[in-house]
Amino acid sequence: MDLGNKLEIVPHREVAGSDSYAAFEFQLVFGVEILFENFDKLTDYAVLFEFHDDIVLLTGTDSPTEIEFFQLKHTTSGNWTIPKFCEQDKAATSGKKKPSMLHRLYENVENFGDFSKNAQIVSNAYYSDIGQSGSTQFDALEEANRNKILTHIQERFPSATVDCLSVLGFRRTELQKSSALDLVKGRVHTFLQDKIGGDAFQLQACTDAIVSQCRIRNKKLATDVNANIQDIITQKGLARTDVESWLKEIAAEKNAPDWSVVQNSLGDGVAFSDLNESRKAYEDHRITALDAGNDAQNAVVRRVRQALIGGAATAPLWTFIEQLIEEENLMEVATKNGHTISQLRAILIYEIFKS
C-alpha cells in the first residue's frame, strides 16, 4: 500500500478543524514557515492543516512518498522536559489516562510506518535537554533520556522499537498568539523579497491572501473531505504549485495600482454608490486574485481576458468598461459564477492595469 492510499484510509484524529483562535494562529505561523522553508528544498510537496496532526508535510502530491508530522504546543510555563512530554490527563467520564503528547506523536509514526520521515513536537519554549538548540531528534539525546522516552511510548505501543527515536523529535520556533500575524507578515516579506525582489509588492494584501487560504484549509473538517488524495491536498493543504501561483500573481500585482490611481482614470459623472462598491470589490480582488484554486473567479477572469484581447483600453475608463461589459455580454459569465456587477468591474480594472 502506498502513502496516498494510507492517507485515504487511515482514520484521522477525532478532532479535525480548529475552532480555537489561538490554536489556528499557531498553526498558521508554523504552516507558513514550513511552506516557505521547503520551497527551495522540494520540487513537489504540500502542507496540510489539521489532518492527522496540527501540520503535516507531504513530499510528493500525485504520489506522495514521505510524510512529516508537527504537533504544536504553546506554553507559558517554562521549558519542556521529558516528564512534561509524558504527562497524561485523566478523562472526565471514565477516569482513564489520556494519551500523552509523545503517545499521540508516535501514533502517527505507527500508523504510517516507513513513510514517516519526521514527527516533532513544536513549541515556543525550549526543551531543557538540548539547551538553546532549535531542533533535534530524540536519538541524539543521552542514553538515559532515550530510554525514558522509549519506555513511555512502549507503555501504550509495546511494539515500538528504538528506531522510532530517529523519527521523533523536538523543534523550537516562534509561536506567539499576540503577534502571530506580525510573524506571518515578516515571513511573507522575507520570502517575497528573496523570490521577487524589492518592496513594490503590497505586503499586507499578500499576507492577507495567504492567511485567508490557510484559514480555509484549517477550517475544512477532515470528515467533510472525500477519501481521495487529490481532494485531501486541495481541501486541507497548500502545495508548492500554490506558492508558485502566488509568486506569479504577486509579481503581476505590482502593476495593479492603488485605488486612488485607478479612480483618476475612471472619468467624471460616475455615481458614488457604483464608485464605492467598485472600490471595495477592487481591494478585495487584489487579495483573492492570489487564489488559483477559486474556480468561479478563474472562469470570470478567463472570460475577461478574452474580451480584452486585441483592444486597448480608452479613456474615460469607466465608459470603456461599461461598453465592454455590454458588447461582450460579460455579466452572463459573472452571474453564472456568483459575481456581482461591482466584482466584474473590479476584475476588469485589475486586468487592465495589470497588463
C-alpha positions in Angstrom: 0.0 0.0 0.0 1.4 3.4 -1.0 1.3 6.6 1.2 -1.5 8.1 -0.8 -3.7 5.0 0.0 -2.8 5.2 3.6 -3.8 8.9 3.8 -7.1 8.0 2.3 -8.0 5.1 4.7 -6.2 5.7 8.0 -8.6 7.3 10.4 -7.6 10.8 11.3 -7.6 12.0 14.9 -11.1 12.6 16.3 -10.8 16.4 16.4 -10.3 17.9 13.0 -10.6 21.5 12.1 -9.7 24.0 14.8 -12.3 26.3 16.2 -9.8 27.9 18.6 -8.5 31.2 17.5 -5.2 30.7 19.4 -4.8 27.2 18.0 -5.3 28.4 14.5 -2.9 31.3 14.9 -0.1 28.9 16.0 -0.8 26.6 13.1 -0.9 29.5 10.7 2.5 30.8 11.7 4.2 27.4 11.5 2.3 26.2 8.4 3.6 29.3 6.5 7.1 28.6 7.9 7.1 25.0 6.6 5.5 26.1 3.3 8.2 28.6 2.6 11.3 26.8 4.0 10.7 23.8 1.7 10.3 25.8 -1.5 13.9 25.6 -2.4 14.3 22.0 -0.9 11.5 20.1 -2.5 10.2 20.2 -6.1 6.8 18.8 -5.2 5.2 19.0 -1.7 2.1 20.0 0.2 1.5 21.4 3.7 -1.8 20.1 5.3 -3.6 21.8 8.1 -5.4 19.8 10.8 -5.1 16.4 9.1 -3.7 13.6 11.3 -1.8 16.3 13.2 -1.7 20.1 13.5 0.6 20.4 10.5 1.7 17.7 8.1 4.3 17.9 5.3 3.9 15.6 2.3 6.7 15.0 -0.1 5.0 14.5 -3.5 1.4 15.3 -4.2 0.3 13.0 -7.0 2.1 10.0 -5.4 3.4 11.1 -2.0 6.5 9.2 -0.8 7.2 10.7 2.7 5.2 12.3 5.5 6.2 14.5 8.4 4.1 15.4 11.4 4.3 18.5 13.6 2.4 18.7 16.9 2.2 22.3 18.1 2.4 23.2 21.8 2.3 26.7 23.1 3.3 27.2 26.7 4.0 30.0 29.2 5.2 27.7 32.0 8.9 27.3 31.3 10.9 24.9 29.2 9.9 21.4 28.2 11.2 18.3 29.9 10.6 14.6 29.4 8.1 14.4 32.3 6.1 17.2 30.6 6.1 15.3 27.3 4.8 12.2 29.2 2.0 13.9 31.2 -1.3 12.1 30.9 -4.5 13.8 31.9 -7.5 11.7 33.0 -10.7 11.5 31.1 -13.5 13.3 32.9 -16.0 10.5 32.4 -14.0 7.2 32.6 -11.1 8.5 34.8 -8.7 6.6 32.4 -5.5 8.2 31.4 -5.5 10.0 28.1 -2.6 9.6 25.7 0.4 11.9 26.3 1.8 14.2 23.6 4.5 11.6 23.0 1.9 8.9 22.6 -0.1 11.0 20.1 3.1 11.8 18.2 4.2 8.2 18.0 0.7 7.0 16.9 1.2 8.8 13.6 4.5 7.0 13.1 2.9 3.7 14.0 0.0 4.3 11.5 2.2 5.4 8.6 5.2 3.2 9.2 8.2 3.6 6.9 6.6 6.6 5.2 7.1 8.6 8.4 10.2 10.7 7.9 9.8 13.0 10.8 7.5 13.7 13.8 8.2 16.6 16.0 6.7 18.5 19.0 7.0 22.2 18.0 6.8 24.9 20.7 7.6 28.5 21.5 9.6 27.3 24.6 12.8 25.4 24.6 13.5 21.8 25.5 15.8 21.7 28.6 17.8 18.6 27.5 19.0 20.3 24.3 19.5 23.8 25.7 19.3 26.6 23.1 19.3 24.2 20.1 16.5 24.8 17.8 15.8 21.3 16.7 16.8 17.7 17.5 15.7 14.1 17.0 15.4 12.1 20.2 18.0 9.5 19.1 20.6 12.3 19.7 19.8 12.5 23.4 21.8 10.9 26.1 21.1 7.2 26.6 19.2 7.7 29.9 16.8 10.2 28.2 16.4 8.0 25.2 15.4 5.1 27.4 12.8 7.2 29.3 11.1 8.3 26.1 11.1 4.8 24.6 9.8 3.2 27.8 7.0 5.7 28.0 6.0 5.1 24.4 6.1 1.3 24.8 3.6 1.5 27.7 1.0 2.3 25.1 2.6 0.8 22.0 4.6 -2.3 23.1 5.8 -3.0 19.5 7.7 0.4 19.4 11.5 0.0 18.9 14.5 2.2 19.4 14.4 3.0 15.7 11.4 5.4 16.3 13.7 7.8 18.1 15.4 8.8 14.9 12.0 9.9 13.6 10.6 11.6 16.8 12.0 14.9 17.9 11.5 18.5 19.1 11.6 21.8 17.3 11.6 25.3 18.8 10.0 28.2 16.8 8.3 31.5 17.3 4.6 30.8 18.2 3.1 33.8 19.9 -0.7 34.5 19.9 -0.3 38.2 20.4 2.0 38.6 17.4 1.0 35.8 15.1 0.0 37.9 12.2 3.1 40.0 12.5 5.3 36.9 12.5 3.5 35.7 9.3 3.9 39.1 7.7 7.6 39.0 8.5 8.0 35.6 6.9 6.0 36.6 3.9 8.1 39.7 3.5 11.4 37.9 3.7 10.2 35.2 1.3 8.9 37.7 -1.3 12.0 39.8 -1.2 14.1 36.7 -1.9 11.9 35.5 -4.7 10.6 38.7 -6.3 13.0 41.3 -5.0 12.4 44.9 -3.8 9.4 46.1 -1.8 7.0 47.1 -4.5 4.5 44.4 -3.7 1.5 45.1 -1.4 2.8 43.2 1.7 -0.4 43.5 3.7 -2.6 42.3 0.7 -0.2 39.4 0.1 -0.2 38.4 3.7 -4.0 38.6 3.9 -4.3 36.4 0.9 -2.0 33.8 2.2 -3.6 33.8 5.7 -7.1 33.5 4.0 -6.0 30.4 2.1 -4.5 28.8 5.3 -7.7 29.6 7.2 -9.9 27.9 4.6 -7.8 24.8 4.8 -7.7 24.8 8.5 -11.5 25.2 8.9 -12.4 22.5 6.4 -13.3 19.5 8.5 -11.4 16.3 7.6 -14.7 14.4 7.9 -16.0 16.5 5.0 -13.1 15.7 2.7 -13.6 12.8 0.2 -11.2 9.9 0.7 -9.1 10.8 -2.3 -5.5 12.0 -2.1 -6.1 14.9 -4.5 -9.1 16.1 -2.6 -7.2 15.9 0.6 -4.4 18.0 -0.7 -6.7 20.5 -2.4 -9.1 21.0 0.5 -6.8 20.6 3.5 -3.4 21.7 2.1 -1.4 24.1 0.2 1.2 22.9 -2.3 4.3 24.2 -3.9 2.2 24.9 -7.0 0.1 27.3 -4.9 3.2 29.2 -3.8 4.4 29.4 -7.4 1.0 30.8 -8.4 1.2 33.4 -5.6 4.6 34.5 -6.8 3.3 34.8 -10.3 0.3 36.8 -9.3 2.2 39.0 -6.8 4.7 39.8 -9.4 1.9 40.8 -11.7 0.0 42.6 -8.9 2.9 45.0 -8.6 1.5 46.6 -11.7 -2.0 46.9 -10.2 -2.1 50.4 -8.6 -3.9 51.7 -5.5 -7.5 52.7 -5.9 -6.5 56.4 -5.8 -4.6 55.9 -9.0 -7.5 53.9 -10.6 -10.1 56.5 -9.7 -8.3 59.2 -11.6 -8.7 57.2 -14.8 -12.4 56.4 -14.5 -13.7 59.8 -15.5 -16.4 62.1 -14.2 -20.0 61.5 -13.6 -19.9 58.0 -12.0 -22.5 57.5 -9.3 -21.0 57.5 -5.8 -22.6 54.2 -5.0 -21.2 52.5 -8.1 -17.8 54.0 -7.4 -17.7 53.0 -3.8 -18.9 49.4 -4.4 -16.3 49.1 -7.2 -13.6 50.4 -4.9 -14.4 47.8 -2.2 -14.6 45.0 -4.8 -11.2 46.1 -6.3 -9.5 46.0 -2.9 -11.0 42.5 -2.2 -9.9 41.2 -5.6 -6.3 42.3 -5.1 -6.3 39.7 -2.3 -8.5 37.0 -3.9 -6.6 37.2 -7.2 -3.9 35.2 -5.5 -6.2 32.2 -5.0 -5.5 30.0 -8.1 -8.0 27.4 -6.7 -11.0 29.7 -6.9 -12.7 28.1 -10.0 -15.6 30.5 -10.1 -13.3 33.5 -10.1 -11.0 31.9 -12.6 -13.9 31.4 -15.0 -14.7 35.1 -14.9 -11.1 36.2 -15.2 -10.6 33.9 -18.3 -13.6 35.5 -20.0 -12.5 39.0 -19.1 -9.0 38.3 -20.6 -10.6 37.0 -23.8 -12.7 40.2 -24.0 -9.6 42.4 -23.6 -7.5 40.7 -26.3 -6.7 42.9 -29.2 -8.2 46.1 -27.8 -6.5 48.9 -25.8 -8.5 50.5 -23.1 -9.6 54.0 -23.8 -10.4 57.0 -21.6 -12.5 57.5 -19.7 -12.0 54.0 -18.3 -15.5 53.7 -16.7 -17.2 54.3 -20.1 -14.8 51.7 -21.8 -15.6 49.1 -19.1 -19.4 49.6 -19.3 -19.3 49.3 -23.1 -17.2 46.2 -22.9 -19.5 44.5 -20.4 -22.4 45.1 -22.7 -20.7 44.3 -26.0 -19.1 41.1 -24.7 -22.1 40.0 -22.6 -19.7 39.7 -19.6 -22.5 39.8 -17.0 -23.7 36.4 -18.1 -20.5 34.6 -17.1 -20.2 36.8 -14.0 -23.7 36.0 -12.8 -23.3 32.3 -13.6 -20.3 32.2 -11.3 -21.8 34.2 -8.4 -20.2 37.6 -9.2 -21.9 41.0 -8.9 -21.5 43.8 -11.4 -19.1 45.5 -8.9 -16.9 42.5 -8.7 -16.9 42.2 -12.5 -15.9 45.8 -12.9 -13.1 45.2 -10.3 -11.8 42.3 -12.2 -11.8 44.3 -15.5 -10.0 47.2 -13.8 -7.4 44.8 -12.2 -6.7 43.1 -15.5 -6.5 46.3 -17.5 -3.9 47.8 -15.1 -2.0 44.6 -14.5 -1.4 44.1 -18.2 
